[in-house]
Amino acid sequence: MSSLYQISEDILATFNEIEANEGEVTEEQLEFLEIKQEELQEKLTSYKKAIRVWDADIEACKAEEKRLKAARQVKENRIDKLKDRMLGAVLQFGYEGKPNKKGKTNHFYELPDGRIFTKTTESTEMNE
């Protein structure tokens, strides 16, 4: 089957021939236009079906994205809760480190595979 572009070009070329013949239409031109009309209808029907399939695929992708986002959010929330509990444990049961320049003390806890520690920071606001 021809492309939509080719079908359109064939129909327009036939219309130009008819116009050049001062509007006289031959039997061959009528048959050709009927065939091209059927091809056009088939092509547009196929395009419409393809669009429906892809729309359904898009909706499925959106649903999957939503599901994955929710699953990711659950895991991120779990991590945040565990970090909060670890902080509480280090502050309560950890060892005090050396005071920093401003006299604030950090806490740490040694593990077999590393160290968990707190870090004291201060935020600074600037007036522009």
Phi, psi and chi 1 to 4 in degrees:
 res  aa     phi    psi   chi1   chi2   chi3   chi4
   1 MET       -  146.0  176.6  177.8  -87.1      -
   2 SER   -73.8  161.9  -56.8      -      -      -
   3 SER   -75.7  162.8   68.5      -      -      -
   4 LEU   -59.5  -39.7 -174.5   57.6      -      -
   5 TYR   -61.4  -46.2  174.8   79.0      -      -
   6 GLN   -65.2  -40.7 -172.7   60.1   49.9      -
   7 ILE   -60.4  -45.5  -66.0  169.1      -      -
   8 SER   -61.5  -43.2  -60.8      -      -      -
   9 GLU   -62.8  -42.4  -73.4  -63.4  -49.5      -
  10 ASP   -62.7  -43.6  -68.7  -14.9      -      -
  11 ILE   -63.9  -46.3  -68.1  171.8      -      -
  12 LEU   -63.7  -37.7  -68.8  174.7      -      -
  13 ALA   -64.2  -40.1      -      -      -      -
  14 THR   -66.8  -40.9  -55.9      -      -      -
  15 PHE   -61.4  -39.7  -74.9  161.7      -      -
  16 ASN   -64.9  -38.9  -73.1  -23.1      -      -
  17 GLU   -62.6  -44.7  -71.9  175.6   17.2      -
  18 ILE   -62.5  -42.6  -67.0  170.1      -      -
  19 GLU   -64.4  -38.8 -169.1  175.8  -49.6      -
  20 ALA   -66.3  -29.9      -      -      -      -
  21 ASN   -89.4   22.3  -72.5  -24.1      -      -
  22 GLU    59.0   36.7  -61.7  176.7    0.2      -
  23 GLY    89.0   -0.5      -      -      -      -
  24 GLU   -78.8  131.7  -75.9 -170.8   41.6      -
  25 VAL  -114.1  129.2 -178.2      -      -      -
  26 THR   -88.4  165.5   65.1      -      -      -
  27 GLU   -62.3  -39.4  -75.6  -63.9  -43.4      -
  28 GLU   -62.9  -40.8  -66.5   84.2   24.6      -
  29 GLN   -66.1  -40.9  -72.5  172.1  -32.1      -
  30 LEU   -62.1  -45.8  -83.9  177.3      -      -
  31 GLU   -62.2  -43.1  -74.0  178.6   32.1      -
  32 PHE   -61.4  -44.3 -177.9   77.8      -      -
  33 LEU   -64.7  -37.4  -73.3  173.7      -      -
  34 GLU   -64.2  -42.6  -74.1  176.4   14.5      -
  35 ILE   -62.7  -45.2  -68.4  169.6      -      -
  36 LYS   -65.9  -34.1  -72.3  -60.8  169.6 -179.0
  37 GLN   -64.5  -42.0 -176.9   67.1   27.3      -
  38 GLU   -64.4  -43.2  -71.2  173.1   12.3      -
  39 GLU   -61.7  -41.5  -75.0 -177.7   22.0      -
  40 LEU   -62.3  -44.7  179.1   64.5      -      -
  41 GLN   -62.9  -43.3 -173.2  173.7   10.3      -
  42 GLU   -63.1  -43.8  -73.4  177.0   33.6      -
  43 LYS   -64.5  -45.7 -176.3   60.7   75.4  171.8
  44 LEU   -65.9  -36.3  -67.8  175.5      -      -
  45 THR   -64.2  -42.5  -59.7      -      -      -
  46 SER   -63.0  -42.7  -63.8      -      -      -
  47 TYR   -61.2  -43.1  -81.2   19.0      -      -
  48 LYS   -63.0  -41.3 -173.2  175.9  178.5 -177.2
  49 LYS   -64.0  -42.3  -73.1  177.6 -176.6  176.8
  50 ALA   -62.2  -41.3      -      -      -      -
  51 ILE   -63.1  -41.5  -71.5  169.9      -      -
  52 ARG   -62.0  -43.9  -76.2 -176.8 -175.6  155.7
  53 VAL   -62.9  -46.2  167.5      -      -      -
  54 TRP   -67.7  -34.5  -70.6  -27.8      -      -
  55 ASP   -61.8  -42.4  -84.4  -18.8      -      -
  56 ALA   -64.3  -39.9      -      -      -      -
  57 ASP   -62.9  -41.1  -71.4  -13.5      -      -
  58 ILE   -62.1  -44.7  -71.6  169.2      -      -
  59 GLU   -63.1  -39.0  -69.0  -55.4  -46.1      -
  60 ALA   -64.5  -40.8      -      -      -      -
  61 CYS   -63.5  -42.5  -72.2      -      -      -
  62 LYS   -62.0  -41.7  -74.1  179.4 -178.9  178.3
  63 ALA   -64.6  -40.9      -      -      -      -
  64 GLU   -66.8  -40.9 -176.6   65.6    7.3      -
  65 GLU   -59.7  -42.2  -71.9  169.8   -6.2      -
  66 LYS   -64.1  -42.5 -175.1  177.2  178.2 -179.0
  67 ARG   -63.6  -45.1 -174.4 -170.4   68.8   78.6
  68 LEU   -66.1  -37.9  -70.9  172.5      -      -
  69 LYS   -63.2  -42.4 -178.0  179.4  178.5 -178.1
  70 ALA   -64.5  -41.5      -      -      -      -
  71 ALA   -64.7  -41.2      -      -      -      -
  72 ARG   -63.3  -41.8 -174.1 -167.1   77.2 -129.6
  73 GLN   -63.1  -39.3 -170.3   64.8   47.5      -
  74 VAL   -60.5  -45.9  165.3      -      -      -
  75 LYS   -66.9  -39.5  -68.9  177.2 -174.3  -18.0
  76 GLU   -63.3  -40.8  -72.5  173.6  -11.0      -
  77 ASN   -63.6  -40.5  -70.0  -16.3      -      -
  78 ARG   -61.7  -44.0  -73.5  178.2 -176.3  165.8
  79 ILE   -61.5  -45.3  -71.8  171.2      -      -
  80 ASP   -59.6  -42.1  -69.4  -18.1      -      -
  81 LYS   -65.1  -42.6  -74.5  179.8 -176.3  178.6
  82 LEU   -64.2  -39.6  -70.8  177.2      -      -
  83 LYS   -64.1  -40.7  -75.7 -178.5  178.8 -179.9
  84 ASP   -62.5  -42.6  -74.5  -16.7      -      -
  85 ARG   -66.6  -38.0  -70.2  179.4 -177.5  157.5
  86 MET   -64.2  -41.9  -71.2  170.4   67.9      -
  87 LEU   -59.9  -46.1  174.4   61.3      -      -
  88 GLY   -59.3  -42.4      -      -      -      -
  89 ALA   -67.0  -41.2      -      -      -      -
  90 VAL   -66.3  -41.5  169.6      -      -      -
  91 LEU   -65.5  -37.3  -71.1  174.3      -      -
  92 GLN   -82.6  -41.6 -172.6  173.7    9.3      -
  93 PHE  -115.5   -5.9  -57.2  111.4      -      -
  94 GLY   -77.6  175.9      -      -      -      -
  95 TYR   -95.7  149.2  -56.5   98.4      -      -
  96 GLU   -82.8  136.6  -74.5 -169.8   12.6      -
  97 GLY   -91.0 -169.4      -      -      -      -
  98 LYS   -74.4  144.5  -64.7  177.7 -175.2  173.9
  99 PRO   -66.6  145.7   -9.3   16.6      -      -
 100 ASN   -82.8 -172.8   63.3   13.1      -      -
 101 LYS   -60.8  -27.4  -66.2  176.7 -175.5  175.3
 102 LYS   -95.6    7.0  -62.7 -167.8  178.1 -169.6
 103 GLY    85.7    4.6      -      -      -      -
 104 LYS   -87.4  141.5  -61.6 -159.1  177.7 -168.8
 105 THR  -106.8  134.9  -54.2      -      -      -
 106 ASN   -93.1  161.5  -66.4  -35.8      -      -
 107 HIS  -119.5  152.3  -67.2   80.5      -      -
 108 PHE  -146.4  162.3   68.1   93.3      -      -
 109 TYR  -143.1  126.9 -166.2   88.6      -      -
 110 GLU   -84.1  132.9  -69.9  -68.8  -23.4      -
 111 LEU  -117.5  162.6  -62.0  172.9      -      -
 112 PRO   -59.7  -29.3  -21.1   28.5      -      -
 113 ASP  -112.5   14.7   62.7  -14.0      -      -
 114 GLY   160.4 -167.7      -      -      -      -
 115 ARG  -128.6  138.4  175.3 -174.2  -84.7 -160.3
 116 ILE  -106.7  133.2  -59.5  172.9      -      -
 117 PHE  -146.8  160.1   60.0   92.0      -      -
 118 THR   -99.2  160.9   63.1      -      -      -
 119 LYS  -139.1  122.5 -175.5  175.8  179.4 -178.8
 120 THR   -86.3  127.5  -54.1      -      -      -
 121 THR  -131.8  158.9   59.4      -      -      -
 122 GLU  -127.2  140.9  -82.8 -172.8   36.2      -
 123 SER   -93.6  150.1   61.8      -      -      -
 124 THR  -123.9  131.7  -54.8      -      -      -
 125 GLU  -105.5  139.8  -71.3 -174.5   29.4      -
 126 MET  -117.2  132.1  -66.3  178.0   56.3      -
 127 ASN   -89.9  124.4  -90.6  -19.2      -      -
 128 GLU   -97.7      -  -66.0 -177.1   22.8      -
